Amino acid sequence: MTLLEQSVAMHRPHVKGEIPGPGSAALLARQARRESNARVYGRHFPIAVEAASGSFVRDVDGNVFIDFLTGAGVLSLGHGHPELVDVAIEQLGRFCHGLDLPSPAKDSFTTAQLSMLPEGMRDRTRVHFCGPTGANAVDAALKLCKTATGRGEVVAFSGGFHGTTHSSMAVTGVVSTKAPVANLMPGVHVFPYSHCSDCPLDLQRDTCATNCVGLLERALRDPNGGVVRPAAVLVELVQGEGGVVPADPEFVRRLRELTRELDVPLVVDEVQTGCGRTGTWFAFEQYGIEPDVIVASKALSGIGQPVSIIMYDERLDVWAPGAHTGTFRGNQVAFATGARAVEIVRRDGVLDNVRSRSAQIGRRLDLLRTNPWVRDVRGRGLMWGIELADPATGAWAGEAAERVQARALRGGLIVELGGRRDCVVRLLPPLNVTAEVVDTACDILIEAVEHCVPYGTDDAGQGASAEPWAAGTERITGSAPLS
């Protein structure tokens, strides 16, 4: 089937029969026998994908789903954008892998990325190409800051997620992934993040003095504070895996002032928020700050080709030749499609669409705030989260979120979970998603939330199976309500 035929065939969700269907079940079983137990997404979404186009994926059994996961935010322009496919095919026949050699594709990519920075940053920013993942770029950023400052400590924040490699795990908040691995990178200090709807200090935003950042200010300024001046402060301005938590503007302003005062590089992790996801090219633009180091990956190529970079102030460029290398830092296909993706974003007003669809999602999901199990509905751009909590105890309701996720899949919508105990239902649509698709997805999601909660406390405490489609458990059945 051609890309055009796929696009015509996949224009609305349609789910028939059981999930997984027989074809998906067979491939999932083969995967379980042969792949690592660390696999994740096949457990949450028991489907085997045959094809994808735009905002939709089709499984091998003919079921069609709206994809509001988009490769964990990688596919900024959806699946198989025709222009990007053409550019990728052309580049494949020209030059694919180039280490750190210059090339027209790489030069165009670098020019495009620098052009998206605020004007005052463009001429003093250097770009370093890292390994293919965001975690590789986080590691490079920390290594750069340690080299440039001669210091070794790093400050990170609770709820942050920066990867699952050895060093990136050390600066990530999720304890469950860190606990089995001894002797992670030393010298990491984790401070409270400004999660105002679930304050780590149990304060109310309208009466507190942004005490979360106050703790850090005091620790770093106090000669008896116990924390030596760090090499870097690493932060997400909208925590993604942490549950779609935008930082408080006052928190960010004071953090930037503190790091500038103490000459500590501020590293902003834009792996998930970058490339337009929050409605500006980078999330930091909305906070009126300029970081010292930007970490970017995920959507840089626009089509899922792996590439990651750090962009940093030239004063930090103290590396000697060969100080930080990597075999797969010269993906010419990613460079070619990434440069074209920037052109498309500008030409097609994609950032305007992000802001319009964000307002649409906000309006549609606002009615969920009356549900006693919905603690918060929050988002920036096309990053949205619905946080569920037991209204009787205040406990994070991860089991309820799992049921919502499964119900949404049954209705033809793929959504992710995040936050504490996976209690946040997360939306990461393509940035060029249409108003019609957003409305359909919101219909499915609202129905899923209202069907799955509220429950009584005891019922809500009954956890779902890690693989709810596995033998001996209820299979997901039904048809998409809007097919």
Salt bridges, closest charged atoms under 4 A:
GLU18 OE1 - ARG475 NE 2.86
GLU50 OE1 - ARG58 NE 3.08
ASP67 OD2 - HIS79 NE2 2.70
GLU83 OE1 - ARG340 NH1 3.63
GLU83 OE2 - ARG347 NH2 2.60
GLU90 OE2 - ARG94 NH2 2.50
ASP100 OD2 - ARG329 NH2 3.34
GLU153 OE1 - HIS189 NE2 2.64
ASP198 OD2 - ARG375 NH1 3.71
GLU217 OE1 - ARG254 NH2 2.66
GLU241 OE2 - ARG426 NH1 3.20
ASP248 OD1 - ARG205 NE 2.85
GLU250 OE2 - ARG253 NH2 2.60
GLU257 OE2 - ARG253 NH1 2.63
GLU261 OE1 - ARG221 NH2 2.56
ASP269 OD2 - HIS162 ND1 2.70
GLU290 OE1 - ARG124 NH2 2.29
ASP292 OD2 - ARG256 NH2 2.90
ASP292 OD1 - ARG315 NH2 3.10
ASP313 OD2 - ARG124 NH1 2.86
ASP313 OD1 - ARG315 NH1 3.61
ASP317 OD2 - ARG126 NH1 2.64
GLU343 OE1 - ARG340 NE 3.37
ASP348 OD1 - ARG347 NE 2.72
ASP352 OD1 - ARG355 NH2 2.63
ASP366 OD1 - ARG369 NE 2.77
ASP376 OD1 - ARG369 NH1 3.65
ASP376 OD2 - ARG378 NH1 2.98
GLU387 OE2 - ARG375 NH1 3.06
GLU387 OE1 - ARG378 NH2 2.63
GLU416 OE1 - HIS44 ND1 3.93
ASP439 OD1 - ARG364 NH1 2.82
ASP443 OD1 - ARG364 NH2 2.57
GLU447 OE2 - ARG407 NH2 2.62
GLU467 OE2 - ARG39 NH2 3.77
GLU467 OE1 - ARG43 NH1 3.32
